[in-house]
């Protein structure tokens, strides 16, 4: 019996366990599905465990403002009553499959409009949560320039021997143009999901609509345009722009460079994050795949 199983049984003795499925692929948590009904998340580090209570607060607000789309309804477990840091969270499984390009292509016009509207409403609900609430819950405020400089430095070290001079120049220009743009921008920071990719958007095949949004572990106070990065990267400009246009009718604050930040830099963020993670975990197969993708992008910019 695994330690996870023991923890689950000791904490919830009244739940008979008929099936057990463990997923170790998550960066921050080990996920365990019990009876195809409950999802347990065991943080890999204490820094991830500290996020759980604020994730719970955020999801409770979102469940009220975005009722068509389900979000996790957290239960939190502590080893001892006096502990401040939980060791696990769990919630009723939200059933659905990650949204894909193929799924979007198979939708009727009406179904596609429904999905676009759902995603726009969700993002608008998230981005209009009062900042004072996010601060009270303990969410961090992103520092995009210093953060992305760290990413740039890490990738410089790992990619120095594999990029041509032209590719290195294009790589630096990608970041430096973004930094210059950020210094000149005066956008208003909001609460953001910060990992809004197709993996975390669950589609209900029977209802032909979005079932739920999951994984709020990276949520923070930051640039709302960043939440369109995964959409653009996964689904392209037409679908993402349709969501953005609907989103603009629902939110009070807009800036002229919003979508430019998505197109010129943020769309590459999933690739850049994957590269850093794969270098740190020595995943050579993924490194090769992502490095080739990056080189294709850089060659197009040089």
C-alpha positions as CSV (number, residue, x, y, z in Angstrom):
1,X,0.0,0.0,0.0
2,X,1.4,3.4,-0.9
3,X,1.7,6.2,1.6
4,X,-0.8,8.2,-0.5
5,X,-3.3,5.4,-0.2
6,X,-2.8,5.2,3.6
7,X,-3.3,9.0,3.9
8,X,-6.5,8.8,1.9
9,X,-7.9,5.9,3.9
10,X,-7.0,7.5,7.2
11,X,-8.4,10.8,6.4
12,X,-11.6,9.5,4.7
13,X,-12.4,6.2,6.4
14,X,-16.0,6.3,5.2
15,X,-15.1,6.3,1.5
16,X,-14.7,2.7,0.2
17,X,-12.0,2.6,-2.5
18,X,-13.0,0.5,-5.6
19,X,-10.4,2.0,-8.0
20,X,-7.1,3.9,-7.7
21,X,-5.3,5.7,-10.5
22,X,-2.1,7.6,-9.9
23,X,-0.6,10.3,-12.2
24,X,3.0,11.4,-11.5
25,X,3.3,13.6,-14.6
26,X,2.3,16.9,-12.9
27,X,5.0,19.4,-12.2
28,X,3.7,20.5,-8.8
29,X,1.5,17.6,-7.6
30,X,1.0,13.9,-7.6
31,X,-2.6,13.4,-8.7
32,X,-4.7,10.3,-7.6
33,X,-8.2,9.5,-8.8
34,X,-10.3,7.4,-6.5
35,X,-13.4,5.6,-7.9
36,X,-13.3,7.8,-10.9
37,X,-15.1,10.3,-8.6
38,X,-12.6,12.0,-6.4
39,X,-9.3,13.7,-7.4
40,X,-6.6,14.0,-4.7
41,X,-3.6,16.2,-5.2
42,X,-0.5,15.7,-3.1
43,X,2.0,18.7,-3.4
44,X,5.6,17.7,-4.3
45,X,7.0,20.6,-2.2
46,X,5.8,22.7,0.8
47,X,5.8,25.8,-1.5
48,X,3.0,24.2,-3.6
49,X,1.1,23.0,-0.5
50,X,1.0,26.6,0.8
51,X,-1.0,27.6,-2.3
52,X,-3.9,25.3,-1.6
53,X,-5.9,27.5,0.8
54,X,-5.8,30.5,-1.6
55,X,-6.8,28.3,-4.5
56,X,-9.8,27.2,-2.5
57,X,-10.8,30.9,-1.9
58,X,-10.4,31.7,-5.6
59,X,-12.4,28.7,-6.8
60,X,-15.3,29.5,-4.4
61,X,-15.6,33.0,-5.9
62,X,-15.4,31.7,-9.5
63,X,-18.0,29.0,-8.8
64,X,-20.5,31.8,-8.1
65,X,-19.6,34.1,-11.0
66,X,-19.0,31.5,-13.7
67,X,-21.7,29.0,-12.9
68,X,-21.9,27.3,-16.4
69,X,-18.2,26.2,-16.0
70,X,-17.3,24.0,-13.1
71,X,-14.1,24.7,-11.0
72,X,-12.7,22.5,-8.3
73,X,-14.6,22.6,-5.0
74,X,-11.7,22.0,-2.6
75,X,-11.5,20.0,0.6
76,X,-8.3,20.5,2.5
77,X,-6.5,17.9,4.7
78,X,-4.0,18.6,7.4
79,X,-1.8,16.1,9.2
80,X,-2.6,17.8,12.6
81,X,-5.2,20.3,13.7
82,X,-2.6,22.9,14.5
83,X,-0.8,22.6,11.1
84,X,-0.8,25.7,8.9
85,X,0.3,24.0,5.8
86,X,-2.0,21.3,4.3
87,X,-0.6,18.0,3.0
88,X,-3.3,17.3,0.5
89,X,-6.4,18.7,-1.3
90,X,-9.2,16.8,-2.9
91,X,-12.4,17.5,-4.8
92,X,-15.1,15.9,-6.9
93,X,-13.7,15.0,-10.2
94,X,-14.8,17.3,-13.1
95,X,-15.5,14.9,-16.0
96,X,-14.4,15.9,-19.4
97,X,-11.5,15.7,-21.9
98,X,-8.9,18.4,-22.5
99,X,-10.1,20.7,-25.3
100,X,-8.2,20.1,-28.6
101,X,-8.0,21.7,-32.0
102,X,-9.7,18.6,-33.5
103,X,-12.6,19.1,-31.1
104,X,-13.0,22.7,-32.1
105,X,-12.9,21.8,-35.8
106,X,-15.8,19.3,-35.3
107,X,-18.1,21.8,-33.6
108,X,-21.1,23.3,-35.3
109,X,-21.1,27.1,-35.7
110,X,-23.5,27.4,-32.8
111,X,-21.5,25.0,-30.5
112,X,-18.3,26.9,-31.4
113,X,-20.0,30.2,-30.4
114,X,-21.0,28.6,-27.1
115,X,-17.5,27.5,-26.3
116,X,-16.1,30.9,-27.3
117,X,-18.6,32.7,-25.0
118,X,-18.0,30.3,-22.1
119,X,-14.2,30.9,-22.2
120,X,-14.6,34.6,-22.5
121,X,-17.0,34.7,-19.6
122,X,-14.7,32.6,-17.5
123,X,-11.7,34.8,-18.2
124,X,-13.7,38.0,-17.6
125,X,-15.0,36.6,-14.3
126,X,-11.4,35.8,-13.2
127,X,-9.9,39.1,-14.4
128,X,-12.5,41.2,-12.7
129,X,-12.1,39.8,-9.2
130,X,-11.1,42.7,-7.0
131,X,-7.4,42.9,-6.5
132,X,-7.8,43.5,-2.7
133,X,-9.4,40.0,-2.5
134,X,-6.5,38.4,-4.2
135,X,-4.0,40.2,-1.9
136,X,-6.0,39.2,1.2
137,X,-5.9,35.6,0.0
138,X,-2.1,35.8,-0.3
139,X,-1.7,35.6,-4.1
140,X,1.7,36.8,-5.3
141,X,2.1,39.7,-7.7
142,X,4.0,38.7,-10.9
143,X,7.1,40.6,-11.8
144,X,7.2,39.9,-15.5
145,X,10.5,41.6,-16.5
146,X,12.6,40.0,-13.7
147,X,10.9,36.7,-14.1
148,X,11.4,36.5,-17.9
149,X,15.0,37.7,-17.5
150,X,15.6,34.6,-15.3
151,X,14.0,32.4,-18.0
152,X,16.2,34.1,-20.7
153,X,19.3,33.5,-18.6
154,X,18.5,29.8,-17.9
155,X,17.9,29.1,-21.6
156,X,21.0,31.0,-22.6
157,X,23.0,28.5,-20.5
158,X,21.3,25.4,-21.9
159,X,21.1,26.5,-25.6
160,X,24.4,28.3,-26.0
161,X,26.1,25.5,-27.8
162,X,23.1,24.6,-30.1
163,X,21.9,27.9,-31.5
164,X,23.6,29.6,-34.5
165,X,24.7,33.3,-34.2
166,X,21.6,34.4,-36.0
167,X,19.3,32.3,-33.8
168,X,21.0,33.7,-30.7
169,X,20.4,37.2,-31.9
170,X,16.8,36.4,-32.7
171,X,16.4,34.8,-29.3
172,X,17.7,37.9,-27.5
173,X,15.6,40.2,-29.6
174,X,12.5,38.2,-28.7
175,X,13.1,39.0,-25.0
176,X,14.5,42.5,-25.4
177,X,11.6,43.7,-27.6
178,X,9.2,42.3,-24.9
179,X,11.1,44.0,-22.1
180,X,11.1,47.4,-23.9
181,X,7.4,47.0,-24.6
182,X,6.6,46.2,-20.9
183,X,8.5,49.2,-19.7
184,X,6.3,51.4,-22.0
185,X,3.0,49.7,-21.0
186,X,0.7,50.8,-18.3
187,X,-1.8,47.9,-18.3
188,X,-3.8,47.1,-15.2
189,X,-2.8,43.9,-13.4
190,X,-5.6,41.4,-12.5
191,X,-6.1,38.0,-11.0
192,X,-4.9,35.5,-13.7
193,X,-4.9,31.7,-14.0
194,X,-1.3,31.8,-15.5
195,X,-1.5,28.3,-17.0
196,X,-4.6,28.5,-19.2
197,X,-3.8,25.8,-21.7
198,X,-5.9,23.1,-23.4
199,X,-4.8,20.6,-20.7
200,X,-6.8,22.6,-18.1
201,X,-9.9,23.3,-20.2
202,X,-12.2,20.3,-20.0
203,X,-14.8,19.6,-22.7
204,X,-18.0,17.7,-22.2
205,X,-18.5,15.6,-25.4
206,X,-22.2,15.0,-24.7
207,X,-23.2,18.5,-23.9
208,X,-20.8,19.9,-26.6
209,X,-19.6,22.6,-24.3
210,X,-16.9,23.4,-21.7
211,X,-17.3,21.3,-18.6
212,X,-14.8,22.9,-16.3
213,X,-11.5,24.7,-15.7
214,X,-8.9,23.0,-13.5
215,X,-5.4,23.5,-12.0
216,X,-5.2,26.9,-10.3
217,X,-1.8,26.2,-8.7
218,X,0.0,28.9,-10.7
219,X,-2.7,31.6,-10.2
220,X,-1.3,35.0,-9.4
221,X,-1.8,38.8,-9.9
222,X,-0.4,39.7,-13.3
223,X,-0.9,40.7,-16.9
224,X,-4.4,39.5,-18.1
225,X,-3.0,39.1,-21.6
226,X,-0.9,36.2,-20.3
227,X,-4.0,34.1,-20.0
228,X,-4.5,34.2,-23.7
229,X,-1.0,32.8,-24.4
230,X,-2.0,29.1,-24.1
231,X,-5.1,29.7,-26.2
232,X,-3.1,31.3,-29.0
233,X,-0.4,28.6,-28.7
234,X,-2.9,25.7,-28.8
235,X,-5.7,27.0,-31.1
236,X,-4.2,29.8,-33.2
237,X,-5.2,33.4,-33.9
238,X,-8.7,33.1,-35.3
239,X,-10.2,31.2,-32.3
240,X,-8.3,33.2,-29.7
241,X,-9.2,36.5,-31.3
242,X,-12.9,35.5,-31.3
243,X,-12.6,34.8,-27.5
244,X,-10.8,38.1,-27.0
245,X,-13.5,40.1,-28.9
246,X,-16.2,38.6,-26.7
247,X,-14.1,39.1,-23.6
248,X,-13.7,42.9,-24.4
249,X,-17.5,43.3,-24.2
250,X,-17.4,41.9,-20.7
251,X,-14.5,43.7,-19.0
252,X,-14.1,47.4,-18.2
253,X,-10.3,47.7,-18.7
254,X,-8.5,47.4,-22.0
255,X,-5.2,48.6,-23.4
256,X,-4.1,49.0,-27.1
257,X,-1.2,46.6,-26.7
258,X,-3.1,43.7,-25.1
259,X,-3.2,41.4,-28.0
260,X,0.2,42.5,-29.3
261,X,1.7,41.1,-26.1
262,X,0.0,37.8,-26.8
263,X,1.2,37.6,-30.4
264,X,4.7,39.0,-30.0
265,X,5.8,37.2,-26.9
266,X,3.3,35.4,-24.6
267,X,2.3,32.8,-27.2
268,X,5.8,31.4,-26.9
269,X,5.6,31.1,-23.1
270,X,4.4,27.4,-23.0
271,X,7.3,26.4,-25.2
272,X,9.9,28.4,-23.1
273,X,8.5,27.0,-19.8
274,X,8.6,23.4,-21.2
275,X,12.2,23.9,-22.3
276,X,13.3,25.0,-18.9
277,X,11.4,22.2,-17.2
278,X,12.8,19.6,-19.5
279,X,16.3,20.8,-19.1
280,X,15.9,20.7,-15.3
281,X,14.4,17.2,-15.4
282,X,16.9,15.9,-18.1
283,X,14.1,14.9,-20.5
284,X,16.3,14.6,-23.6
285,X,13.5,13.5,-25.9
286,X,11.3,16.5,-25.1
287,X,14.4,18.8,-25.1
288,X,15.1,17.8,-28.7
289,X,11.5,18.3,-29.8
290,X,11.1,21.7,-28.1
291,X,14.5,22.9,-29.2
292,X,13.7,22.2,-32.9
293,X,10.4,24.1,-32.4
294,X,12.2,27.1,-30.9
295,X,14.8,27.1,-33.7
296,X,12.0,27.2,-36.3
297,X,10.5,30.2,-34.6
298,X,13.8,32.0,-34.3
299,X,14.7,31.3,-37.9
300,X,11.4,32.9,-38.9
301,X,12.3,36.0,-36.9
302,X,15.9,36.4,-38.1
